[in-house]
């Protein structure tokens, strides 16, 4: 039962890390955990904000596809 909670979360954060490293890694000098957990990064006023939003959406779609 515990693994049914932990495995989807690990899959989600793994996919999020992959998508963020692909999308945002080329735009910023240093990729940090701020992009994962700080909501102020999710803004439509910058390219980095749009790429962060895209990474979150892609990781949720990828995780849902594998679990469905």
Phi, psi and omega per residue, in radians:
X1 nan -0.719 3.118
X2 -1.093 -0.671 -3.126
X3 -1.213 -0.424 3.084
X4 -1.212 -0.342 3.086
X5 -1.635 -0.742 -3.039
X6 -1.284 -0.732 -3.080
X7 -1.082 -0.810 3.090
X8 -1.101 -0.619 3.102
X9 -1.171 -0.730 3.095
X10 -1.102 -0.727 3.118
X11 -1.110 -0.736 3.140
X12 -1.086 -0.860 -3.110
X13 -1.238 -0.523 3.046
X14 -1.143 -0.833 3.108
X15 -1.137 -0.671 3.104
X16 -1.092 -0.735 3.099
X17 -1.115 -0.689 3.115
X18 -1.144 -0.847 -3.131
X19 -1.152 -0.650 3.115
X20 -1.194 -0.677 3.125
X21 -1.169 -0.580 3.108
X22 -1.296 -0.873 -3.027
X23 -1.381 -0.832 -3.007
X24 -1.650 -0.427 -3.092
X25 -1.005 -0.546 3.133
X26 -1.412 -0.303 -3.050
X27 -1.701 -0.417 -3.090
X28 -2.012 2.726 -3.122
X29 -1.349 -0.516 -3.121
X30 -2.528 2.067 3.115
X31 -1.483 2.153 -3.095
X32 -2.274 3.108 -3.137
X33 -1.220 -0.176 3.084
X34 -1.043 -0.658 -3.127
X35 -1.214 -0.393 3.116
X36 -1.444 -0.706 -2.892
X37 -2.093 -0.113 -3.109
X38 -1.723 2.039 -3.069
X39 -1.223 -0.311 -3.123
X40 -1.245 -0.258 3.079
X41 -1.285 -0.492 -3.106
X42 -1.365 1.421 -3.114
X43 -2.300 2.655 3.128
X44 -1.669 0.205 -3.103
X45 -1.614 -0.111 -3.121
X46 -2.446 2.806 3.106
X47 -1.164 -0.672 3.113
X48 -1.089 -0.674 3.088
X49 -1.101 -0.777 3.111
X50 -1.119 -0.693 3.126
X51 -1.198 -0.596 3.076
X52 -1.168 -0.753 3.083
X53 -1.061 -0.754 3.119
X54 -1.091 -0.698 3.125
X55 -1.112 -0.727 3.095
X56 -1.115 -0.750 3.136
X57 -1.156 -0.769 3.129
X58 -1.112 -0.686 -3.140
X59 -1.224 -0.595 3.092
X60 -1.237 -0.629 3.089
X61 -1.191 -0.773 -3.135
X62 -1.116 -0.696 3.108
X63 -1.210 -0.661 3.114
X64 -1.206 -0.593 3.113
X65 -1.149 -0.693 -3.098
X66 -1.318 -0.513 -3.090
X67 -1.536 -0.390 -3.067
X68 -1.256 nan nan
